[in-house]
Amino acid sequence: MRAFVRAAVAAALVLLLSVPAIAADKSFKRADLADAAIKLEAQIKAESGEVTKPIPALRREVDAAFQRGDDRGGVRILGQIVAVAPDRS
């Protein structure tokens, strides 16, 4: 009986440890979406131009632009933030 319990616990442990590895694999990948994301990032960088200000200053400018109701200017500055630090949200 102890051998059965040990085998069951070992099997459950193996299953629990393998779940994150199985979940990490993507079940699908769309190449067209990956290409579109790369093109969009390049377009945003091209439109934003050269950014000389630090990110905290840009964030303050974005807040001020949206408070003034200048949506177009705020989005332009957000593009500069994305161009400087694309992985920071």
Secondary structure per residue as TSV (DSSP state, phi and psi in degrees):
chain	resnum	aa	ss	phi	psi
A	1	M	-	360.0	-39.2
A	2	R	H	-64.4	-37.3
A	3	A	H	-63.3	-38.1
A	4	F	H	-65.0	-43.7
A	5	V	H	-64.9	-42.9
A	6	R	H	-61.6	-42.7
A	7	A	H	-65.2	-40.3
A	8	A	H	-65.4	-42.5
A	9	V	H	-65.3	-41.4
A	10	A	H	-64.6	-41.1
A	11	A	H	-65.1	-41.8
A	12	A	H	-64.9	-38.8
A	13	L	H	-65.2	-42.3
A	14	V	H	-62.6	-42.6
A	15	L	H	-64.4	-43.4
A	16	L	H	-65.6	-36.4
A	17	L	H	-76.5	-23.4
A	18	S	H	-89.3	-13.4
A	19	V	H	-61.7	-46.8
A	20	P	H	-61.6	-35.7
A	21	A	H	-68.3	-38.0
A	22	I	H	-69.8	-41.1
A	23	A	H	-69.2	-24.7
A	24	A	H	-72.0	-26.3
A	25	D	S	-72.8	134.4
A	26	K	-	-81.1	136.0
A	27	S	S	-78.8	-17.7
A	28	F	-	-151.9	160.4
A	29	K	-	-148.6	125.4
A	30	R	-	-103.6	114.3
A	31	A	H	-65.8	-34.0
A	32	D	H	-66.0	-36.3
A	33	L	H	-70.6	-37.2
A	34	A	H	-65.0	-41.6
A	35	D	H	-66.0	-40.2
A	36	A	H	-64.6	-36.9
A	37	A	H	-65.7	-40.4
A	38	I	H	-65.3	-42.1
A	39	K	H	-66.0	-39.2
A	40	L	H	-65.1	-42.1
A	41	E	H	-62.6	-41.3
A	42	A	H	-65.5	-38.7
A	43	Q	H	-65.8	-42.7
A	44	I	H	-63.1	-41.9
A	45	K	H	-64.8	-39.1
A	46	A	H	-67.6	-40.8
A	47	E	H	-73.3	-27.7
A	48	S	H	-78.4	-22.3
A	49	G	-	73.8	-158.8
A	50	E	-	-86.0	128.2
A	51	V	-	-102.3	124.6
A	52	T	-	-110.8	-13.2
A	53	K	S	-93.6	152.0
A	54	P	-	-72.8	160.8
A	55	I	H	-60.5	-42.8
A	56	P	H	-59.1	-38.1
A	57	A	H	-66.7	-39.4
A	58	L	H	-64.6	-38.4
A	59	R	H	-64.8	-39.8
A	60	R	H	-63.5	-40.3
A	61	E	H	-65.4	-37.3
A	62	V	H	-63.4	-46.4
A	63	D	H	-60.4	-44.0
A	64	A	H	-64.6	-40.7
A	65	A	H	-64.3	-43.0
A	66	F	H	-70.1	-31.9
A	67	Q	H	-68.9	-32.9
A	68	R	H	-75.0	-15.7
A	69	G	T	90.8	11.9
A	70	D	-	-89.4	79.0
A	71	D	H	-66.2	-41.0
A	72	R	H	-62.6	-44.1
A	73	G	H	-65.8	-38.7
A	74	G	H	-64.0	-41.6
A	75	V	H	-67.8	-35.9
A	76	R	H	-62.5	-43.0
A	77	I	H	-68.9	-37.1
A	78	L	H	-60.8	-36.8
A	79	G	H	-61.8	-37.0
A	80	Q	H	-66.1	-39.1
A	81	I	H	-63.9	-42.5
A	82	V	H	-64.8	-36.1
A	83	A	H	-67.9	-36.2
A	84	V	H	-77.4	-45.0
A	85	A	-	-136.7	82.2
A	86	P	T	-68.3	-21.3
A	87	D	T	-92.6	-4.7
A	88	R	-	-96.9	128.3
A	89	S	-	-103.8	360.0
